[in-house]
Amino acid sequence: MADSQSSAPLRAHADAPASGVIHVRTRHTANFTVLSNRLAQRAGSAVTVGVAAYVLSLPDGASIPIDALCAHFKEGRARISAALNELEAEGWLERRVERGPGGRIVTRTFVYDAPGGAEREARRPAEVPAARVVAEPETEPKPEPKPGPAPKPGPGPEPGTAPDPRAAAVLGSLRHRDRRLVLSERETATLAPAVAEWLDRGVGPHEIAEALTSGLPNPIDRRPARLLTYRLAALRPPVPADAPPPTRPIPFQDCDGCDRPFRAPRPGRCRDCRREAADSPPLAA
């Protein structure tokens, strides 16, 4: 009797189709993920389906920042970010920025294996059995309120003063995370004091950018500065117990001698003009 060849093709069942895909199935009892055909057969980007399958396979409480996804997949940051935005727009996942214990800002990602659309929005997250939370476990979240009349985030800039360079750098970086967050020079100067207040309270630039850009509505039907103003006020972290009282920067003044701007508590002459006046000989009577 001849030995069977390992390279011989598997014999199809009698009821198998004559051509096309023939499934050879294995019964899994552990380490598997149920994926709906609606998602697996989704038309469009294969990256989007792959990211969704990977996120659905993670356990509850797993952290999925964009950097971790980029380290797992070969695709670049732009394609991974676009995939997440597509999944969020279609209702497969929902990202919410919330304040955790101690005032720490966290992002909670709710992953749905069967998105419910408007029905999902009408029910509480705990009542939706298809949802899994992938983030730090916190108390039951509440939907982020829609932007409306927001409390003033802090004292506005004085006329003629330049924005805090640290805050301006944070605000300028937002457009790299979301191209819709392009701010004008005036908007940057208006928002900078609130961002500087976050920095003074111990929140890092990356955490601020994450809080301001995570889970943004699609589309943004108004100037982004209004939405950022609301978030800076609504999510403002508490003052650390050992933090010194905040100090305002010394304002800019226009020199009475050369009109050059300089920092001083009150109007007058700049250092060079004062030195020039001191070195000049007095006029003869």
PAZABA-716315 format. One record per residue (C-alpha): residue in one letter; z, y, x; residue number from 1. Coordinates in steps of 0.2 Angstrom, whole numbers, plus 5000, padded with zeros to 4 digits. Layout:
BEGIN
<site><residuo>A</residuo><w>Z</w><v>Y</v><u>X</u><num>NUM</num></site>
...
***
This chain:
BEGIN
<site><residuo>M</residuo><w>5000</w><v>5000</v><u>5000</u><num>1</num></site>
<site><residuo>A</residuo><w>4995</w><v>5017</v><u>5007</u><num>2</num></site>
<site><residuo>D</residuo><w>5008</w><v>5030</v><u>5010</u><num>3</num></site>
<site><residuo>S</residuo><w>5007</w><v>5046</v><u>5000</u><num>4</num></site>
<site><residuo>Q</residuo><w>5001</w><v>5061</v><u>5010</u><num>5</num></site>
<site><residuo>S</residuo><w>5013</w><v>5076</v><u>5010</u><num>6</num></site>
<site><residuo>S</residuo><w>4998</w><v>5088</v><u>5009</u><num>7</num></site>
<site><residuo>A</residuo><w>4992</w><v>5080</v><u>4993</u><num>8</num></site>
<site><residuo>P</residuo><w>4992</w><v>5092</v><u>4978</u><num>9</num></site>
<site><residuo>L</residuo><w>5005</w><v>5090</v><u>4964</u><num>10</num></site>
<site><residuo>R</residuo><w>4998</w><v>5081</v><u>4949</u><num>11</num></site>
<site><residuo>A</residuo><w>4998</w><v>5092</v><u>4934</u><num>12</num></site>
<site><residuo>H</residuo><w>5005</w><v>5086</v><u>4918</u><num>13</num></site>
<site><residuo>A</residuo><w>4994</w><v>5080</v><u>4904</u><num>14</num></site>
<site><residuo>D</residuo><w>4996</w><v>5095</v><u>4894</u><num>15</num></site>
<site><residuo>A</residuo><w>4994</w><v>5108</v><u>4908</u><num>16</num></site>
<site><residuo>P</residuo><w>4980</w><v>5120</v><u>4907</u><num>17</num></site>
<site><residuo>A</residuo><w>4964</w><v>5116</v><u>4917</u><num>18</num></site>
<site><residuo>S</residuo><w>4964</w><v>5132</v><u>4927</u><num>19</num></site>
<site><residuo>G</residuo><w>4975</w><v>5147</v><u>4930</u><num>20</num></site>
<site><residuo>V</residuo><w>4994</w><v>5148</v><u>4933</u><num>21</num></site>
<site><residuo>I</residuo><w>5003</w><v>5131</v><u>4932</u><num>22</num></site>
<site><residuo>H</residuo><w>5022</w><v>5133</v><u>4933</u><num>23</num></site>
<site><residuo>V</residuo><w>5033</w><v>5121</v><u>4943</u><num>24</num></site>
<site><residuo>R</residuo><w>5050</w><v>5125</v><u>4937</u><num>25</num></site>
<site><residuo>T</residuo><w>5067</w><v>5121</v><u>4944</u><num>26</num></site>
<site><residuo>R</residuo><w>5083</w><v>5122</v><u>4934</u><num>27</num></site>
<site><residuo>H</residuo><w>5095</w><v>5135</v><u>4942</u><num>28</num></site>
<site><residuo>T</residuo><w>5113</w><v>5134</v><u>4939</u><num>29</num></site>
<site><residuo>A</residuo><w>5119</w><v>5148</v><u>4951</u><num>30</num></site>
<site><residuo>N</residuo><w>5112</w><v>5163</v><u>4960</u><num>31</num></site>
<site><residuo>F</residuo><w>5099</w><v>5168</v><u>4948</u><num>32</num></site>
<site><residuo>T</residuo><w>5094</w><v>5183</v><u>4938</u><num>33</num></site>
<site><residuo>V</residuo><w>5087</w><v>5184</v><u>4920</u><num>34</num></site>
<site><residuo>L</residuo><w>5072</w><v>5196</v><u>4920</u><num>35</num></site>
<site><residuo>S</residuo><w>5063</w><v>5200</v><u>4904</u><num>36</num></site>
<site><residuo>N</residuo><w>5044</w><v>5198</v><u>4903</u><num>37</num></site>
<site><residuo>R</residuo><w>5043</w><v>5216</v><u>4897</u><num>38</num></site>
<site><residuo>L</residuo><w>5049</w><v>5221</v><u>4915</u><num>39</num></site>
<site><residuo>A</residuo><w>5041</w><v>5208</v><u>4925</u><num>40</num></site>
<site><residuo>Q</residuo><w>5024</w><v>5211</v><u>4917</u><num>41</num></site>
<site><residuo>R</residuo><w>5026</w><v>5230</v><u>4918</u><num>42</num></site>
<site><residuo>A</residuo><w>5009</w><v>5238</v><u>4922</u><num>43</num></site>
<site><residuo>G</residuo><w>5009</w><v>5251</v><u>4936</u><num>44</num></site>
<site><residuo>S</residuo><w>5018</w><v>5251</v><u>4953</u><num>45</num></site>
<site><residuo>A</residuo><w>5024</w><v>5234</v><u>4960</u><num>46</num></site>
<site><residuo>V</residuo><w>5037</w><v>5244</v><u>4969</u><num>47</num></site>
<site><residuo>T</residuo><w>5045</w><v>5249</v><u>4953</u><num>48</num></site>
<site><residuo>V</residuo><w>5046</w><v>5231</v><u>4946</u><num>49</num></site>
<site><residuo>G</residuo><w>5053</w><v>5225</v><u>4963</u><num>50</num></site>
<site><residuo>V</residuo><w>5067</w><v>5239</v><u>4964</u><num>51</num></site>
<site><residuo>A</residuo><w>5072</w><v>5235</v><u>4946</u><num>52</num></site>
<site><residuo>A</residuo><w>5073</w><v>5216</v><u>4949</u><num>53</num></site>
<site><residuo>Y</residuo><w>5083</w><v>5219</v><u>4965</u><num>54</num></site>
<site><residuo>V</residuo><w>5095</w><v>5231</v><u>4956</u><num>55</num></site>
<site><residuo>L</residuo><w>5097</w><v>5219</v><u>4941</u><num>56</num></site>
<site><residuo>S</residuo><w>5102</w><v>5205</v><u>4954</u><num>57</num></site>
<site><residuo>L</residuo><w>5116</w><v>5215</v><u>4961</u><num>58</num></site>
<site><residuo>P</residuo><w>5134</w><v>5212</v><u>4956</u><num>59</num></site>
<site><residuo>D</residuo><w>5144</w><v>5225</v><u>4946</u><num>60</num></site>
<site><residuo>G</residuo><w>5151</w><v>5238</v><u>4957</u><num>61</num></site>
<site><residuo>A</residuo><w>5138</w><v>5237</v><u>4970</u><num>62</num></site>
<site><residuo>S</residuo><w>5133</w><v>5254</v><u>4978</u><num>63</num></site>
<site><residuo>I</residuo><w>5114</w><v>5258</v><u>4978</u><num>64</num></site>
<site><residuo>P</residuo><w>5112</w><v>5275</v><u>4986</u><num>65</num></site>
<site><residuo>I</residuo><w>5094</w><v>5279</v><u>4990</u><num>66</num></site>
<site><residuo>D</residuo><w>5097</w><v>5276</v><u>5009</u><num>67</num></site>
<site><residuo>A</residuo><w>5103</w><v>5258</v><u>5005</u><num>68</num></site>
<site><residuo>L</residuo><w>5087</w><v>5254</v><u>4995</u><num>69</num></site>
<site><residuo>C</residuo><w>5076</w><v>5261</v><u>5009</u><num>70</num></site>
<site><residuo>A</residuo><w>5085</w><v>5250</v><u>5021</u><num>71</num></site>
<site><residuo>H</residuo><w>5082</w><v>5235</v><u>5011</u><num>72</num></site>
<site><residuo>F</residuo><w>5063</w><v>5238</v><u>5006</u><num>73</num></site>
<site><residuo>K</residuo><w>5049</w><v>5243</v><u>5018</u><num>74</num></site>
<site><residuo>E</residuo><w>5043</w><v>5256</v><u>5007</u><num>75</num></site>
<site><residuo>G</residuo><w>5047</w><v>5274</v><u>5011</u><num>76</num></site>
<site><residuo>R</residuo><w>5060</w><v>5286</v><u>5003</u><num>77</num></site>
<site><residuo>A</residuo><w>5047</w><v>5294</v><u>4992</u><num>78</num></site>
<site><residuo>R</residuo><w>5041</w><v>5278</v><u>4984</u><num>79</num></site>
<site><residuo>I</residuo><w>5058</w><v>5271</v><u>4981</u><num>80</num></site>
<site><residuo>S</residuo><w>5064</w><v>5288</v><u>4973</u><num>81</num></site>
<site><residuo>A</residuo><w>5048</w><v>5288</v><u>4962</u><num>82</num></site>
<site><residuo>A</residuo><w>5052</w><v>5270</v><u>4957</u><num>83</num></site>
<site><residuo>L</residuo><w>5070</w><v>5275</v><u>4952</u><num>84</num></site>
<site><residuo>N</residuo><w>5063</w><v>5290</v><u>4942</u><num>85</num></site>
<site><residuo>E</residuo><w>5051</w><v>5279</v><u>4933</u><num>86</num></site>
<site><residuo>L</residuo><w>5064</w><v>5266</v><u>4928</u><num>87</num></site>
<site><residuo>E</residuo><w>5076</w><v>5280</v><u>4922</u><num>88</num></site>
<site><residuo>A</residuo><w>5062</w><v>5288</v><u>4912</u><num>89</num></site>
<site><residuo>E</residuo><w>5058</w><v>5272</v><u>4903</u><num>90</num></site>
<site><residuo>G</residuo><w>5077</w><v>5268</v><u>4900</u><num>91</num></site>
<site><residuo>W</residuo><w>5079</w><v>5254</v><u>4912</u><num>92</num></site>
<site><residuo>L</residuo><w>5093</w><v>5263</v><u>4921</u><num>93</num></site>
<site><residuo>E</residuo><w>5104</w><v>5279</v><u>4919</u><num>94</num></site>
<site><residuo>R</residuo><w>5112</w><v>5289</v><u>4932</u><num>95</num></site>
<site><residuo>R</residuo><w>5128</w><v>5299</v><u>4928</u><num>96</num></site>
<site><residuo>V</residuo><w>5137</w><v>5311</v><u>4940</u><num>97</num></site>
<site><residuo>E</residuo><w>5156</w><v>5311</v><u>4936</u><num>98</num></site>
<site><residuo>R</residuo><w>5172</w><v>5316</v><u>4944</u><num>99</num></site>
<site><residuo>G</residuo><w>5183</w><v>5301</v><u>4950</u><num>100</num></site>
<site><residuo>P</residuo><w>5201</w><v>5300</v><u>4955</u><num>101</num></site>
<site><residuo>G</residuo><w>5206</w><v>5315</v><u>4966</u><num>102</num></site>
<site><residuo>G</residuo><w>5192</w><v>5325</v><u>4961</u><num>103</num></site>
<site><residuo>R</residuo><w>5179</w><v>5315</v><u>4971</u><num>104</num></site>
<site><residuo>I</residuo><w>5161</w><v>5316</v><u>4964</u><num>105</num></site>
<site><residuo>V</residuo><w>5154</w><v>5299</v><u>4961</u><num>106</num></site>
<site><residuo>T</residuo><w>5137</w><v>5293</v><u>4954</u><num>107</num></site>
<site><residuo>R</residuo><w>5138</w><v>5279</v><u>4941</u><num>108</num></site>
<site><residuo>T</residuo><w>5122</w><v>5269</v><u>4938</u><num>109</num></site>
<site><residuo>F</residuo><w>5120</w><v>5260</v><u>4921</u><num>110</num></site>
<site><residuo>V</residuo><w>5107</w><v>5246</v><u>4923</u><num>111</num></site>
<site><residuo>Y</residuo><w>5099</w><v>5239</v><u>4907</u><num>112</num></site>
<site><residuo>D</residuo><w>5090</w><v>5223</v><u>4906</u><num>113</num></site>
<site><residuo>A</residuo><w>5083</w><v>5227</v><u>4889</u><num>114</num></site>
<site><residuo>P</residuo><w>5083</w><v>5246</v><u>4887</u><num>115</num></site>
<site><residuo>G</residuo><w>5087</w><v>5252</v><u>4869</u><num>116</num></site>
<site><residuo>G</residuo><w>5079</w><v>5270</v><u>4870</u><num>117</num></site>
<site><residuo>A</residuo><w>5086</w><v>5281</v><u>4856</u><num>118</num></site>
<site><residuo>E</residuo><w>5097</w><v>5267</v><u>4849</u><num>119</num></site>
<site><residuo>R</residuo><w>5106</w><v>5266</v><u>4866</u><num>120</num></site>
<site><residuo>E</residuo><w>5109</w><v>5285</v><u>4866</u><num>121</num></site>
<site><residuo>A</residuo><w>5117</w><v>5283</v><u>4849</u><num>122</num></site>
<site><residuo>R</residuo><w>5130</w><v>5270</v><u>4854</u><num>123</num></site>
<site><residuo>R</residuo><w>5144</w><v>5271</v><u>4867</u><num>124</num></site>
<site><residuo>P</residuo><w>5141</w><v>5263</v><u>4884</u><num>125</num></site>
<site><residuo>A</residuo><w>5154</w><v>5249</v><u>4881</u><num>126</num></site>
<site><residuo>E</residuo><w>5145</w><v>5244</v><u>4865</u><num>127</num></site>
<site><residuo>V</residuo><w>5129</w><v>5240</v><u>4874</u><num>128</num></site>
<site><residuo>P</residuo><w>5130</w><v>5222</v><u>4880</u><num>129</num></site>
<site><residuo>A</residuo><w>5114</w><v>5224</v><u>4890</u><num>130</num></site>
<site><residuo>A</residuo><w>5121</w><v>5237</v><u>4902</u><num>131</num></site>
<site><residuo>R</residuo><w>5129</w><v>5234</v><u>4919</u><num>132</num></site>
<site><residuo>V</residuo><w>5138</w><v>5247</v><u>4929</u><num>133</num></site>
<site><residuo>V</residuo><w>5132</w><v>5248</v><u>4947</u><num>134</num></site>
<site><residuo>A</residuo><w>5144</w><v>5260</v><u>4956</u><num>135</num></site>
<site><residuo>E</residuo><w>5162</w><v>5263</v><u>4959</u><num>136</num></site>
<site><residuo>P</residuo><w>5172</w><v>5256</v><u>4945</u><num>137</num></site>
<site><residuo>E</residuo><w>5180</w><v>5271</v><u>4936</u><num>138</num></site>
<site><residuo>T</residuo><w>5186</w><v>5274</v><u>4918</u><num>139</num></site>
<site><residuo>E</residuo><w>5174</w><v>5273</v><u>4904</u><num>140</num></site>
<site><residuo>P</residuo><w>5161</w><v>5287</v><u>4906</u><num>141</num></site>
<site><residuo>K</residuo><w>5156</w><v>5300</v><u>4894</u><num>142</num></site>
<site><residuo>P</residuo><w>5138</w><v>5307</v><u>4893</u><num>143</num></site>
<site><residuo>E</residuo><w>5135</w><v>5323</v><u>4903</u><num>144</num></site>
<site><residuo>P</residuo><w>5134</w><v>5337</v><u>4891</u><num>145</num></site>
<site><residuo>K</residuo><w>5118</w><v>5347</v><u>4889</u><num>146</num></site>
<site><residuo>P</residuo><w>5117</w><v>5363</v><u>4899</u><num>147</num></site>
<site><residuo>G</residuo><w>5123</w><v>5378</v><u>4889</u><num>148</num></site>
<site><residuo>P</residuo><w>5133</w><v>5394</v><u>4891</u><num>149</num></site>
<site><residuo>A</residuo><w>5142</w><v>5389</v><u>4907</u><num>150</num></site>
<site><residuo>P</residuo><w>5158</w><v>5398</v><u>4914</u><num>151</num></site>
<site><residuo>K</residuo><w>5155</w><v>5409</v><u>4928</u><num>152</num></site>
<site><residuo>P</residuo><w>5155</w><v>5398</v><u>4944</u><num>153</num></site>
<site><residuo>G</residuo><w>5164</w><v>5411</v><u>4955</u><num>154</num></site>
<site><residuo>P</residuo><w>5162</w><v>5429</v><u>4960</u><num>155</num></site>
<site><residuo>G</residuo><w>5145</w><v>5435</v><u>4962</u><num>156</num></site>
<site><residuo>P</residuo><w>5138</w><v>5442</v><u>4979</u><num>157</num></site>
<site><residuo>E</residuo><w>5140</w><v>5460</v><u>4982</u><num>158</num></site>
<site><residuo>P</residuo><w>5125</w><v>5471</v><u>4983</u><num>159</num></site>
<site><residuo>G</residuo><w>5117</w><v>5471</v><u>5001</u><num>160</num></site>
<site><residuo>T</residuo><w>5127</w><v>5455</v><u>5007</u><num>161</num></site>
<site><residuo>A</residuo><w>5118</w><v>5440</v><u>5014</u><num>162</num></site>
<site><residuo>P</residuo><w>5122</w><v>5423</v><u>5006</u><num>163</num></site>
<site><residuo>D</residuo><w>5133</w><v>5411</v><u>5016</u><num>164</num></site>
<site><residuo>P</residuo><w>5121</w><v>5401</v><u>5028</u><num>165</num></site>
<site><residuo>R</residuo><w>5130</w><v>5385</v><u>5024</u><num>166</num></site>
<site><residuo>A</residuo><w>5128</w><v>5387</v><u>5006</u><num>167</num></site>
<site><residuo>A</residuo><w>5110</w><v>5393</v><u>5008</u><num>168</num></site>
<site><residuo>A</residuo><w>5106</w><v>5377</v><u>5018</u><num>169</num></site>
<site><residuo>V</residuo><w>5113</w><v>5366</v><u>5004</u><num>170</num></site>
<site><residuo>L</residuo><w>5103</w><v>5375</v><u>4991</u><num>171</num></site>
<site><residuo>G</residuo><w>5087</w><v>5375</v><u>5001</u><num>172</num></site>
<site><residuo>S</residuo><w>5088</w><v>5356</v><u>5004</u><num>173</num></site>
<site><residuo>L</residuo><w>5088</w><v>5352</v><u>4985</u><num>174</num></site>
<site><residuo>R</residuo><w>5069</w><v>5354</v><u>4984</u><num>175</num></site>
<site><residuo>H</residuo><w>5067</w><v>5339</v><u>4996</u><num>176</num></site>
<site><residuo>R</residuo><w>5077</w><v>5328</v><u>4984</u><num>177</num></site>
<site><residuo>D</residuo><w>5068</w><v>5335</v><u>4968</u><num>178</num></site>
<site><residuo>R</residuo><w>5052</w><v>5346</v><u>4969</u><num>179</num></site>
<site><residuo>R</residuo><w>5057</w><v>5354</v><u>4953</u><num>180</num></site>
<site><residuo>L</residuo><w>5072</w><v>5362</v><u>4962</u><num>181</num></site>
<site><residuo>V</residuo><w>5063</w><v>5376</v><u>4971</u><num>182</num></site>
<site><residuo>L</residuo><w>5075</w><v>5392</v><u>4970</u><num>183</num></site>
<site><residuo>S</residuo><w>5070</w><v>5410</v><u>4973</u><num>184</num></site>
<site><residuo>E</residuo><w>5079</w><v>5421</v><u>4985</u><num>185</num></site>
<site><residuo>R</residuo><w>5088</w><v>5430</v><u>4971</u><num>186</num></site>
<site><residuo>E</residuo><w>5094</w><v>5413</v><u>4963</u><num>187</num></site>
<site><residuo>T</residuo><w>5100</w><v>5407</v><u>4980</u><num>188</num></site>
<site><residuo>A</residuo><w>5110</w><v>5422</v><u>4983</u><num>189</num></site>
<site><residuo>T</residuo><w>5118</w><v>5420</v><u>4965</u><num>190</num></site>
<site><residuo>L</residuo><w>5122</w><v>5402</v><u>4967</u><num>191</num></site>
<site><residuo>A</residuo><w>5128</w><v>5403</v><u>4986</u><num>192</num></site>
<site><residuo>P</residuo><w>5146</w><v>5408</v><u>4982</u><num>193</num></site>
<site><residuo>A</residuo><w>5149</w><v>5393</v><u>4970</u><num>194</num></site>
<site><residuo>V</residuo><w>5142</w><v>5381</v><u>4983</u><num>195</num></site>
<site><residuo>A</residuo><w>5152</w><v>5390</v><u>4997</u><num>196</num></site>
<site><residuo>E</residuo><w>5168</w><v>5387</v><u>4986</u><num>197</num></site>
<site><residuo>W</residuo><w>5164</w><v>5368</v><u>4985</u><num>198</num></site>
<site><residuo>L</residuo><w>5162</w><v>5368</v><u>5004</u><num>199</num></site>
<site><residuo>D</residuo><w>5179</w><v>5377</v><u>5006</u><num>200</num></site>
<site><residuo>R</residuo><w>5187</w><v>5364</v><u>4995</u><num>201</num></site>
<site><residuo>G</residuo><w>5182</w><v>5350</v><u>5007</u><num>202</num></site>
<site><residuo>V</residuo><w>5166</w><v>5343</v><u>4998</u><num>203</num></site>
<site><residuo>G</residuo><w>5152</w><v>5340</v><u>5011</u><num>204</num></site>
<site><residuo>P</residuo><w>5134</w><v>5346</v><u>5010</u><num>205</num></site>
<site><residuo>H</residuo><w>5127</w><v>5328</v><u>5006</u><num>206</num></site>
<site><residuo>E</residuo><w>5140</w><v>5326</v><u>4992</u><num>207</num></site>
<site><residuo>I</residuo><w>5136</w><v>5343</v><u>4984</u><num>208</num></site>
<site><residuo>A</residuo><w>5117</w><v>5339</v><u>4984</u><num>209</num></site>
<site><residuo>E</residuo><w>5120</w><v>5322</v><u>4977</u><num>210</num></site>
<site><residuo>A</residuo><w>5131</w><v>5330</v><u>4963</u><num>211</num></site>
<site><residuo>L</residuo><w>5117</w><v>5343</v><u>4959</u><num>212</num></site>
<site><residuo>T</residuo><w>5102</w><v>5332</v><u>4959</u><num>213</num></site>
<site><residuo>S</residuo><w>5108</w><v>5315</v><u>4952</u><num>214</num></site>
<site><residuo>G</residuo><w>5103</w><v>5311</v><u>4934</u><num>215</num></site>
<site><residuo>L</residuo><w>5093</w><v>5327</v><u>4931</u><num>216</num></site>
<site><residuo>P</residuo><w>5084</w><v>5327</v><u>4914</u><num>217</num></site>
<site><residuo>N</residuo><w>5066</w><v>5324</v><u>4913</u><num>218</num></site>
<site><residuo>P</residuo><w>5058</w><v>5337</v><u>4910</u><num>219</num></site>
<site><residuo>I</residuo><w>5068</w><v>5352</v><u>4915</u><num>220</num></site>
<site><residuo>D</residuo><w>5063</w><v>5364</v><u>4902</u><num>221</num></site>
<site><residuo>R</residuo><w>5071</w><v>5380</v><u>4909</u><num>222</num></site>
<site><residuo>R</residuo><w>5074</w><v>5388</v><u>4926</u><num>223</num></site>
<site><residuo>P</residuo><w>5083</w><v>5375</v><u>4937</u><num>224</num></site>
<site><residuo>A</residuo><w>5096</w><v>5388</v><u>4943</u><num>225</num></site>
<site><residuo>R</residuo><w>5103</w><v>5388</v><u>4925</u><num>226</num></site>
<site><residuo>L</residuo><w>5106</w><v>5370</v><u>4926</u><num>227</num></site>
<site><residuo>L</residuo><w>5113</w><v>5371</v><u>4944</u><num>228</num></site>
<site><residuo>T</residuo><w>5125</w><v>5385</v><u>4938</u><num>229</num></site>
<site><residuo>Y</residuo><w>5132</w><v>5374</v><u>4924</u><num>230</num></site>
<site><residuo>R</residuo><w>5135</w><v>5359</v><u>4936</u><num>231</num></site>
<site><residuo>L</residuo><w>5143</w><v>5369</v><u>4949</u><num>232</num></site>
<site><residuo>A</residuo><w>5155</w><v>5376</v><u>4936</u><num>233</num></site>
<site><residuo>A</residuo><w>5158</w><v>5360</v><u>4926</u><num>234</num></site>
<site><residuo>L</residuo><w>5160</w><v>5348</v><u>4941</u><num>235</num></site>
<site><residuo>R</residuo><w>5170</w><v>5360</v><u>4952</u><num>236</num></site>
<site><residuo>P</residuo><w>5182</w><v>5350</v><u>4963</u><num>237</num></site>
<site><residuo>P</residuo><w>5200</w><v>5355</v><u>4963</u><num>238</num></site>
<site><residuo>V</residuo><w>5208</w><v>5365</v><u>4977</u><num>239</num></site>
<site><residuo>P</residuo><w>5216</w><v>5354</v><u>4991</u><num>240</num></site>
<site><residuo>A</residuo><w>5235</w><v>5355</v><u>4991</u><num>241</num></site>
<site><residuo>D</residuo><w>5235</w><v>5360</v><u>5010</u><num>242</num></site>
<site><residuo>A</residuo><w>5220</w><v>5372</v><u>5009</u><num>243</num></site>
<site><residuo>P</residuo><w>5222</w><v>5390</v><u>5015</u><num>244</num></site>
<site><residuo>P</residuo><w>5218</w><v>5403</v><u>5002</u><num>245</num></site>
<site><residuo>P</residuo><w>5199</w><v>5408</v><u>5002</u><num>246</num></site>
<site><residuo>T</residuo><w>5193</w><v>5423</v><u>5011</u><num>247</num></site>
<site><residuo>R</residuo><w>5178</w><v>5434</v><u>5007</u><num>248</num></site>
<site><residuo>P</residuo><w>5166</w><v>5438</v><u>5021</u><num>249</num></site>
<site><residuo>I</residuo><w>5166</w><v>5455</v><u>5028</u><num>250</num></site>
<site><residuo>P</residuo><w>5152</w><v>5465</v><u>5019</u><num>251</num></site>
<site><residuo>F</residuo><w>5137</w><v>5472</v><u>5027</u><num>252</num></site>
<site><residuo>Q</residuo><w>5136</w><v>5491</v><u>5029</u><num>253</num></site>
<site><residuo>D</residuo><w>5122</w><v>5503</v><u>5034</u><num>254</num></site>
<site><residuo>C</residuo><w>5125</w><v>5512</v><u>5050</u><num>255</num></site>
<site><residuo>D</residuo><w>5127</w><v>5531</v><u>5047</u><num>256</num></site>
<site><residuo>G</residuo><w>5118</w><v>5534</v><u>5063</u><num>257</num></site>
<site><residuo>C</residuo><w>5104</w><v>5522</v><u>5065</u><num>258</num></site>
<site><residuo>D</residuo><w>5103</w><v>5514</v><u>5047</u><num>259</num></site>
<site><residuo>R</residuo><w>5105</w><v>5496</v><u>5055</u><num>260</num></site>
<site><residuo>P</residuo><w>5115</w><v>5484</v><u>5045</u><num>261</num></site>
<site><residuo>F</residuo><w>5132</w><v>5478</v><u>5052</u><num>262</num></site>
<site><residuo>R</residuo><w>5148</w><v>5470</v><u>5045</u><num>263</num></site>
<site><residuo>A</residuo><w>5163</w><v>5481</v><u>5042</u><num>264</num></site>
<site><residuo>P</residuo><w>5176</w><v>5483</v><u>5029</u><num>265</num></site>
<site><residuo>R</residuo><w>5170</w><v>5501</v><u>5025</u><num>266</num></site>
<site><residuo>P</residuo><w>5155</w><v>5513</v><u>5029</u><num>267</num></site>
<site><residuo>G</residuo><w>5153</w><v>5521</v><u>5046</u><num>268</num></site>
<site><residuo>R</residuo><w>5144</w><v>5519</v><u>5062</u><num>269</num></site>
<site><residuo>C</residuo><w>5139</w><v>5502</v><u>5071</u><num>270</num></site>
<site><residuo>R</residuo><w>5147</w><v>5498</v><u>5088</u><num>271</num></site>
<site><residuo>D</residuo><w>5132</w><v>5504</v><u>5098</u><num>272</num></site>
<site><residuo>C</residuo><w>5132</w><v>5521</v><u>5089</u><num>273</num></site>
<site><residuo>R</residuo><w>5150</w><v>5523</v><u>5092</u><num>274</num></site>
<site><residuo>R</residuo><w>5148</w><v>5518</v><u>5110</u><num>275</num></site>
<site><residuo>E</residuo><w>5134</w><v>5530</v><u>5112</u><num>276</num></site>
<site><residuo>A</residuo><w>5144</w><v>5544</v><u>5104</u><num>277</num></site>
<site><residuo>A</residuo><w>5159</w><v>5540</v><u>5116</u><num>278</num></site>
<site><residuo>D</residuo><w>5148</w><v>5540</v><u>5132</u><num>279</num></site>
<site><residuo>S</residuo><w>5139</w><v>5557</v><u>5127</u><num>280</num></site>
<site><residuo>P</residuo><w>5146</w><v>5572</v><u>5136</u><num>281</num></site>
<site><residuo>P</residuo><w>5154</w><v>5585</v><u>5124</u><num>282</num></site>
<site><residuo>L</residuo><w>5143</w><v>5600</v><u>5120</u><num>283</num></site>
<site><residuo>A</residuo><w>5147</w><v>5616</v><u>5130</u><num>284</num></site>
<site><residuo>A</residuo><w>5155</w><v>5630</v><u>5119</u><num>285</num></site>
***
